[in-house]
Amino acid sequence: MLAQASAMIEAWEGRFGAVDPHPASVADPEVLAGAWDRFTERMGDHYPFFHPRYAGQMLKPPHAVAAAGYLAAMLINPNNHALDGGPGTSGLEREVVDELAGMFGLTAPWLGHLTSSGTIANLEALWVARELHPGTVVLHSEQAHYTHGRMCQVLGVQSRAVAADAFGRLDVDAVEAELRRGDVGTVVVTTGTTGVGAIDRVQDVLELRERYGFRVHVDAAYGGFYALLAADDGAGAGGTAGVAGAPFRAIAACDSIVVDPHKHGLQPYGCGAVLFADPAVGALYRHDSPYTYFTSEELHLGEISLECSRAGAAAAALWLTLQVFPLRGPDEPGLGAMLAACRRAALALADALRDDQRLALLLEPELDIVVYHPRRGSLSQIDTASAAMLAAGMAGDAQDPVFLSSLRVGEAVFGPGVARDADGARVLRSVLMKPEHELRVDWLAGRLRELAP
């Protein structure tokens, strides 16, 4: 990969001539070697995100193809704010965003672009909602990502969190109760909550929109790429790799969508995306920058985004990745096959834990996140045992380490056999977002049983 990046630079030098570096920009070899040694030592202070032993947070390195594409483009360092700053990578961005729109079933015309993160993508969607429906409330689930409440604060918009049901999904009846107040302009639905991976029933919220009239924003930051596995509702039972189809099919009828290629899209951080069903919202972005937009009469990407400088390398990396691993379903080579492996890993781990004597499965996984806890008689005991199990697996002197994460959930999620001596408890959570997890499920399940206190 590095050789290919170097070859690209050599081709540029062959076209425009080699550039001799200025003496001021040449690093002292001894200083560089010492700095690199210290850097290597400091970089060792991380968990092994690349390894199947890491089954904790939503963290994994980008695919080697994405890393190589990013590095190669970064050596040129294009800026996708304007065509004169990144003519080639601006074209790549338009192509990949078109592919993302197609994955969700959007039909032209629509509007969209990459962003530096899902947070910024959600900010843009909520900003558009505010501009179109000023003075109204944004509703989101109590299980939605905290970015929605935070970005509403930034925008000066009132937001209200509504209840989730026993499966972690947005409670549609609670939404309708809020809608009767008459002040709601936008409802946020999540296809893959960051806590338990729950898929809100988007289709049910769209039915409410027909009666009450409001914008529907889809936060598909984590689970959006699972649209490639969308099947009939109930798919996933019995070991198949599908996910509930109706919520993902309904996304095409929503007003705005956010997805994060830096999660299941195999990309490095610095790559989110926002899509709008109505291209007319581009008028809200209108601004002037006379020293920037001068090389083309076409609409520059900076004229339809809130961000200014944006890494063209992000678009290049995603484009190259999708050339190698296309947005296809699970039965063809491509991204869907990788997601199917993650989904099967989650289902297999859930099967292993469902009737276990020491561990209890909290919820049936809807994506690739499995939530479980040691079997105990009360919430306080579950909380203590979960914390001890987490610490034991990640201890620095552990002979067979496994890296997990914890999540605090309310008492309503637990079954009737657990004493309610607290309002909730910490449980354990494993995000099986690497295809390699499928190859290590038996080891992971066995290791969890050994750790159960």
HELIX and SHEET records of a PDB file:
HELIX    1   1 LEU A    2  PHE A   16  1                                  15    
HELIX    2   2 PRO A   23  SER A   25  5                                   3    
HELIX    3   3 PRO A   29  MET A   43  1                                  15    
HELIX    4   4 ALA A   64  MET A   74  1                                  11    
HELIX    5   5 PRO A   87  MET A  103  1                                  17    
HELIX    6   6 GLY A  118  LEU A  132  1                                  15    
HELIX    7   7 THR A  147  LEU A  155  1                                   9    
HELIX    8   8 VAL A  172  LEU A  179  1                                   8    
HELIX    9   9 VAL A  202  TYR A  212  1                                  11    
HELIX   10  10 GLY A  224  LEU A  229  5                                   6    
HELIX   11  11 ALA A  237  GLY A  239  5                                   3    
HELIX   12  12 GLY A  245  ALA A  250  1                                   6    
HELIX   13  13 ILE A  251  ALA A  253  5                                   3    
HELIX   14  14 PRO A  279  TYR A  285  5                                   7    
HELIX   15  15 LEU A  301  ILE A  304  5                                   4    
HELIX   16  16 GLY A  312  VAL A  324  1                                  13    
HELIX   17  17 LEU A  335  ARG A  354  1                                  20    
HELIX   18  18 LEU A  379  MET A  394  1                                  16    
HELIX   19  19 GLU A  411  VAL A  413  5                                   3    
HELIX   20  20 PRO A  435  ARG A  440  5                                   6    
HELIX   21  21 VAL A  441  LEU A  451  1                                  11    
SHEET    1   A 7 LEU A 111  THR A 115  0                                        
SHEET    2   A 7 GLY A 272  PHE A 276 -1                                        
SHEET    3   A 7 SER A 256  VAL A 259 -1                                        
SHEET    4   A 7 ARG A 215  ASP A 219  1                                        
SHEET    5   A 7 VAL A 184  THR A 190  1                                        
SHEET    6   A 7 VAL A 137  SER A 141  1                                        
SHEET    7   A 7 SER A 159  VAL A 162  1                                        
SHEET    1   B 2 ALA A 230  ALA A 231  0                                        
SHEET    2   B 2 VAL A 243  ALA A 244  1                                        
SHEET    1   C 4 LEU A 359  LEU A 361  0                                        
SHEET    2   C 4 ILE A 369  PRO A 374 -1                                        
SHEET    3   C 4 GLY A 424  VAL A 431 -1                                        
SHEET    4   C 4 SER A 405  GLY A 410 -1                                        
END                                                                             
